[in-house]
Amino acid sequence: MQIYHDSRNETYRTPFGAAEIDSSVRLALKAPDAAGAVLHCWNQIEGDSLHPMERREDGLFEAVIRTPSEGCLIWYYFIVS
C-alpha cells in the first residue's frame, strides 16, 4: 500500500506553518488502496485525540482539527487500514 502526505503542500495541509490559536487546520492523506484512515493528534494541553478521516471524491482522506486556545505544538500521524 502506498501512502503520501506532504505537510508543505496545501493539498495535504492548510494553513502552512504555524496555525493561530483556536483555529482550524485541514490535514489530508493520499492512500488510494486504503479502506479507511484516522488522524491521531497529541498536544501537551489536550493530550491524545482521534479524528476519523473522510474520503473525498478525489480519493484523498481528509480531517479538520481545531487548535487549542493556548499556543502549543501538535504532533500527528495517520492510522491507515
DSSP file (Angstrom, degrees, kcal/mol; ACC not computed):
  #  RESIDUE AA STRUCTURE BP1 BP2  ACC     N-H-->O    O-->H-N    N-H-->O    O-->H-N    TCO  KAPPA ALPHA  PHI   PSI    X-CA   Y-CA   Z-CA
    1    1 A M              0   0    0      0, 0.0     2,-0.4     0, 0.0    30,-0.0   0.000 360.0 360.0 360.0 131.7    0.0    0.0    0.0
    2    2 A Q        -     0   0    0      2,-0.0    31,-0.4    32,-0.0     2,-0.4  -0.827 360.0-175.3 -98.2 135.9    1.3    3.4   -0.9
    3    3 A I        -     0   0    0     -2,-0.4     2,-0.4    28,-0.1    28,-0.2  -0.988   0.7-174.8-131.2 138.1    0.7    6.3    1.4
    4    4 A Y  B     +A   30   0A   0     26,-2.6    26,-3.1    -2,-0.4     2,-0.3  -0.998  13.1 158.7-140.6 136.5    1.6   10.0    0.8
    5    5 A H        -     0   0    0     -2,-0.4     2,-0.4    24,-0.2    24,-0.1  -0.954  13.0-170.6-150.1 135.9    1.4   13.2    2.9
    6    6 A D    >   -     0   0    0     -2,-0.3     3,-2.0     3,-0.2     6,-0.4  -0.917   7.9-164.5-131.3 104.6    3.3   16.5    2.4
    7    7 A S  T 3  S+     0   0    0     -2,-0.4    10,-0.3     1,-0.3    -1,-0.1   0.608  90.8  55.9 -67.2 -10.9    2.9   19.0    5.2
    8    8 A R  T 3  S+     0   0    0      8,-0.1     2,-0.5     6,-0.0    -1,-0.3   0.366  92.4  82.4-100.2   3.7    4.4   21.7    3.0
    9    9 A N  S X> S-     0   0    0     -3,-2.0     3,-2.0     1,-0.1     4,-1.5  -0.941  74.0-141.9-112.5 126.0    1.8   21.2    0.2
   10   10 A E  T 34 S+     0   0    0     -2,-0.5    -1,-0.1     1,-0.3    -3,-0.0   0.673  98.9  69.4 -63.0 -16.8   -1.6   22.9    0.6
   11   11 A T  T 34 S+     0   0    0      1,-0.2    -1,-0.3    -5,-0.1     3,-0.1   0.838 114.1  27.6 -63.5 -31.5   -3.2   19.9   -0.9
   12   12 A Y  T <4 S+     0   0    0     -3,-2.0    16,-2.8    -6,-0.4     2,-0.3   0.602 130.9  22.5-109.9 -16.5   -2.3   18.0    2.2
   13   13 A R  E  <  -B   27   0A   0     -4,-1.5    -1,-0.3    14,-0.2    14,-0.2  -0.899  67.3-147.4-156.9 124.5   -2.2   20.7    5.0
   14   14 A T  E    S+B   26   0A   0     12,-2.0    12,-3.1    -2,-0.3     2,-0.1  -0.991  77.8  32.6-139.7 137.0   -3.7   24.1    5.3
   15   15 A P  S    S-     0   0    0      0, 0.0     2,-0.2     0, 0.0    -1,-0.2   0.580  87.3-135.1 -78.3 162.9   -2.7   26.5    6.7
   16   16 A F        -     0   0    0     -2,-0.1    -8,-0.1    -8,-0.1     2,-0.1  -0.585  67.4  -0.4 -77.8 143.2    1.0   26.0    6.0
   17   17 A G  S    S+     0   0    0    -10,-0.3     2,-0.1    -2,-0.2    -3,-0.0  -0.376 118.7   5.0  80.7-155.9    3.3   26.7    9.0
   18   18 A A  S    S-     0   0    0     -2,-0.1     2,-0.3     1,-0.1    -2,-0.1  -0.418  70.3-144.2 -67.8 134.1    2.2   27.8   12.5
   19   19 A A        -     0   0    0     -2,-0.1     3,-0.1     1,-0.1     6,-0.1  -0.732  20.9-107.4 -97.6 148.9   -1.6   27.9   12.9
   20   20 A E    >   -     0   0    0     -2,-0.3     3,-0.7     4,-0.1    47,-0.2  -0.311  44.8 -89.6 -68.4 156.8   -3.3   30.5   15.1
   21   21 A I  T 3  S+     0   0    0      1,-0.2    48,-0.2    48,-0.1    -1,-0.1  -0.359 110.0  15.5 -64.8 150.1   -4.7   29.5   18.4
   22   22 A D  T 3  S+     0   0    0     46,-2.2     2,-0.3     1,-0.2    -1,-0.2   0.901 103.0 121.1  51.2  49.8   -8.4   28.4   18.3
   23   23 A S    <   -     0   0    0     -3,-0.7    44,-2.9    45,-0.2     2,-0.3  -0.834  64.2 -97.6-133.0 171.6   -8.4   27.9   14.5
   24   24 A S  E     - C   0  66A   0     -2,-0.3     2,-0.4    42,-0.2    42,-0.2  -0.706  26.7-169.0 -94.5 142.5   -9.0   25.1   12.0
   25   25 A V  E     - C   0  65A   0     40,-2.5    40,-2.7    -2,-0.3     2,-0.5  -0.998  10.3-151.6-128.5 127.6   -6.2   23.0   10.4
   26   26 A R  E     -BC  14  64A   0    -12,-3.1   -12,-2.0    -2,-0.4     2,-0.4  -0.874  13.7-173.6-101.8 127.6   -7.1   20.7    7.5
   27   27 A L  E     -BC  13  63A   0     36,-2.9    36,-2.4    -2,-0.5     2,-0.3  -0.963   2.7-174.8-121.5 138.5   -4.9   17.6    7.0
   28   28 A A  E     - C   0  62A   0    -16,-2.8     2,-0.3    -2,-0.4    34,-0.2  -0.911   8.1-161.7-134.0 160.7   -5.2   15.2    4.1
   29   29 A L  E     - C   0  61A   0     32,-2.3    32,-2.9    -2,-0.3     2,-0.7  -0.999  14.8-140.0-143.9 136.5   -3.6   11.9    3.1
   30   30 A K  E     +AC   4  60A   0    -26,-3.1   -26,-2.6    -2,-0.3    30,-0.1  -0.904  40.4 143.6-101.0 117.4   -3.3   10.1   -0.2
   31   31 A A    >   +     0   0    0     -2,-0.7     3,-1.9    28,-0.5   -28,-0.1  -0.561  19.3 179.6-150.2  76.6   -3.8    6.3    0.2
   32   32 A P  T 3  S+     0   0    0      0, 0.0   -29,-0.1     0, 0.0    -1,-0.1   0.743  81.4  45.3 -59.7 -27.1   -5.7    5.1   -2.8
   33   33 A D  T 3  S+     0   0    0    -31,-0.4     2,-0.1     2,-0.0   -30,-0.1   0.426  89.7 111.6 -95.8   1.5   -5.8    1.4   -1.7
   34   34 A A    <   -     0   0    0     -3,-1.9     3,-0.1   -32,-0.2    -3,-0.1  -0.459  56.3-153.9 -80.4 146.8   -6.9    2.1    1.9
   35   35 A A  S    S-     0   0    0      1,-0.3     2,-0.3    -2,-0.1    -1,-0.1   0.761  76.8 -19.1 -83.7 -29.0  -10.3    1.2    3.3
   36   36 A G        -     0   0    0     18,-0.1    45,-2.5     2,-0.0     2,-0.3  -0.982  56.7-148.1-167.8 169.8  -10.1    4.0    5.9
   37   37 A A  E     -E   80   0B   0     16,-0.5    16,-2.6    -2,-0.3     2,-0.4  -0.995   1.6-161.8-151.8 148.9   -7.9    6.4    7.8
   38   38 A V  E     -EF  79  52B   0     41,-2.3    41,-3.1    -2,-0.3     2,-0.6  -0.994  17.4-137.0-130.9 137.7   -7.8    8.0   11.2
   39   39 A L  E     -EF  78  51B   0     12,-2.9    12,-2.5    -2,-0.4     2,-0.6  -0.860  16.6-159.7 -94.7 122.3   -5.8   11.1   12.2
   40   40 A H  E     -EF  77  50B   0     37,-3.0    37,-2.0    -2,-0.6     2,-0.3  -0.918  14.3-177.4-104.0 121.9   -4.1   10.7   15.6
   41   41 A C  E     -EF  76  49B   0      8,-2.9     8,-2.1    -2,-0.6     2,-0.3  -0.854   8.3-175.3-117.8 153.5   -3.1   14.0   17.3
   42   42 A W  E     +EF  75  48B   0     33,-2.3    33,-2.8    -2,-0.3     2,-0.3  -0.981   8.5 163.5-146.1 136.5   -1.3   14.8   20.5
   43   43 A N  E  >  - F   0  47B   0      4,-1.2     4,-2.2    -2,-0.3    31,-0.1  -0.968  45.6-114.1-144.4 161.4   -0.5   18.1   22.3
   44   44 A Q  T  4 S+     0   0    0     29,-0.5     4,-0.1    -2,-0.3    30,-0.1   0.589 111.8  50.3 -74.3  -9.1    0.6   18.9   25.9
   45   45 A I  T  4 S+     0   0    0      2,-0.1    -1,-0.2    25,-0.1    27,-0.0   0.891 127.1  16.0 -91.1 -49.1   -2.7   20.8   26.6
   46   46 A E  T  4 S-     0   0    0      1,-0.3     2,-0.2     3,-0.0    -2,-0.2   0.552  91.8-148.6-104.8 -10.5   -5.4   18.3   25.5
   47   47 A G  E  <  -F   43   0B   0     -4,-2.2    -4,-1.2     2,-0.0    -1,-0.3  -0.516  54.7  -0.7  76.8-145.3   -3.4   15.1   25.2
   48   48 A D  E     +F   42   0B   0     -6,-0.2     2,-0.3    -2,-0.2    -6,-0.2  -0.483  60.9 174.9 -82.6 148.0   -4.4   12.5   22.6
   49   49 A S  E     -F   41   0B   0     -8,-2.1    -8,-2.9    -2,-0.2     2,-0.4  -0.976  17.8-148.5-150.0 144.6   -7.3   12.8   20.2
   50   50 A L  E     -F   40   0B   0     -2,-0.3   -10,-0.2   -10,-0.2   -12,-0.0  -0.931  10.7-170.9-113.8 136.3   -8.5   10.6   17.3
   51   51 A H  E     -F   39   0B   0    -12,-2.5   -12,-2.9    -2,-0.4    -2,-0.0  -0.935  20.0-135.4-130.3 106.8  -10.2   12.1   14.2
   52   52 A P  E     -F   38   0B   0      0, 0.0     2,-0.4     0, 0.0   -14,-0.2  -0.355  25.2-135.2 -57.9 138.2  -11.9    9.8   11.6
   53   53 A M        -     0   0    0    -16,-2.6   -16,-0.5    10,-0.1     2,-0.4  -0.798   9.3-138.9-101.5 140.8  -10.9   10.9    8.1
   54   54 A E  E     -D   62   0A   0      8,-2.6     8,-2.2    -2,-0.4     2,-0.5  -0.779  17.1-122.6 -97.8 140.1  -13.5   11.2    5.3
   55   55 A R  E     -D   61   0A   0     -2,-0.4     6,-0.2     6,-0.2     2,-0.1  -0.707  28.8-147.5 -81.5 125.2  -12.7   10.0    1.8
   56   56 A R    >   -     0   0    0      4,-3.6     3,-1.8    -2,-0.5    -1,-0.0  -0.365  28.7-101.3 -84.4 169.6  -13.1   12.9   -0.7
   57   57 A E  T 3  S+     0   0    0      1,-0.3    -1,-0.1     2,-0.1    -2,-0.0   0.796 122.9  58.0 -61.8 -29.0  -14.3   12.5   -4.3
   58   58 A D  T 3  S-     0   0    0      2,-0.1    -1,-0.3     1,-0.0     3,-0.1   0.418 122.0-106.5 -83.2   3.4  -10.7   12.9   -5.5
   59   59 A G  S <  S+     0   0    0     -3,-1.8   -28,-0.5     1,-0.3     2,-0.2   0.282  78.5 128.2  94.0 -10.9   -9.7    9.9   -3.3
   60   60 A L  E     -C   30   0A   0    -30,-0.1    -4,-3.6    -5,-0.1     2,-0.4  -0.501  56.4-130.7 -76.4 148.6   -7.8   11.8   -0.6
   61   61 A F  E     -CD  29  55A   0    -32,-2.9   -32,-2.3    -6,-0.2     2,-0.3  -0.816  32.3-172.6 -93.3 141.1   -8.7   11.2    3.1
   62   62 A E  E     +CD  28  54A   0     -8,-2.2    -8,-2.6    -2,-0.4     2,-0.3  -0.990  17.6 174.2-141.9 144.0   -9.3   14.5    5.0
   63   63 A A  E     -C   27   0A   0    -36,-2.4   -36,-2.9    -2,-0.3     2,-0.5  -0.988  17.5-147.4-143.5 149.2   -9.9   15.7    8.6
   64   64 A V  E     -C   26   0A   0     -2,-0.3     2,-0.3   -38,-0.2   -38,-0.2  -0.975  18.0-173.1-118.1 129.6  -10.2   19.1   10.1
   65   65 A I  E     -C   25   0A   0    -40,-2.7   -40,-2.5    -2,-0.5     2,-0.4  -0.816  19.8-128.5-117.0 159.8   -9.0   19.7   13.7
   66   66 A R  E     -C   24   0A   0     -2,-0.3   -42,-0.2   -42,-0.2   -45,-0.1  -0.897  22.9-129.4-104.5 137.2   -9.2   22.8   16.0
   67   67 A T        -     0   0    0    -44,-2.9   -45,-0.1    -2,-0.4     4,-0.1  -0.544  34.3 -97.9 -79.7 152.4   -6.1   24.1   17.6
   68   68 A P        -     0   0    0      0, 0.0   -46,-2.2     0, 0.0   -45,-0.2  -0.119  29.3-110.7 -64.2 167.6   -6.2   24.7   21.4
   69   69 A S  S    S+     0   0    0    -48,-0.2     2,-0.3   -47,-0.1   -48,-0.1   0.450 103.7  60.0 -81.2  -0.4   -6.9   28.1   22.9
   70   70 A E  S    S-     0   0    0      0, 0.0   -48,-0.2     0, 0.0   -25,-0.1  -0.944  99.3 -98.7-121.9 148.6   -3.3   28.2   24.1
   71   71 A G        +     0   0    0     -2,-0.3     2,-0.3   -50,-0.1    -2,-0.1  -0.401  60.4 136.6 -65.1 139.8   -0.2   28.1   21.9
   72   72 A C        -     0   0    0     -4,-0.1     2,-0.4    -2,-0.1   -29,-0.0  -0.972  53.9 -90.7-167.7 170.5    1.4   24.6   21.8
   73   73 A L        -     0   0    0     -2,-0.3     2,-0.5     2,-0.0   -29,-0.5  -0.768  33.7-154.0 -91.1 142.7    3.0   22.1   19.4
   74   74 A I        -     0   0    0     -2,-0.4     2,-0.3   -31,-0.1   -31,-0.2  -0.980   5.6-163.4-119.8 122.1    0.7   19.5   17.9
   75   75 A W  E     +E   42   0B   0    -33,-2.8   -33,-2.3    -2,-0.5     2,-0.3  -0.803  15.9 176.3 -99.0 144.6    2.1   16.1   16.8
   76   76 A Y  E     +E   41   0B   0     -2,-0.3     2,-0.3   -35,-0.2   -35,-0.2  -0.991  15.0 173.4-147.2 156.2    0.1   14.0   14.4
   77   77 A Y  E     -E   40   0B   0    -37,-2.0   -37,-3.0    -2,-0.3     2,-0.4  -0.959  29.1-113.6-152.0 167.5    0.2   10.7   12.5
   78   78 A F  E     -E   39   0B   0     -2,-0.3     2,-0.6   -39,-0.2   -39,-0.2  -0.847  10.0-154.1-110.0 139.3   -2.1    8.7   10.4
   79   79 A I  E     -E   38   0B   0    -41,-3.1   -41,-2.3    -2,-0.4     2,-0.4  -0.963  23.7-170.8-108.7 115.4   -3.6    5.2   11.1
   80   80 A V  E      E   37   0B   0     -2,-0.6   -43,-0.2   -43,-0.2   -77,-0.0  -0.896 360.0 360.0-116.5 135.5   -4.4    3.6    7.7
   81   81 A S              0   0    0    -45,-2.5   -44,-0.2    -2,-0.4    -1,-0.1   0.364 360.0 360.0-123.9 360.0   -6.4    0.4    7.2
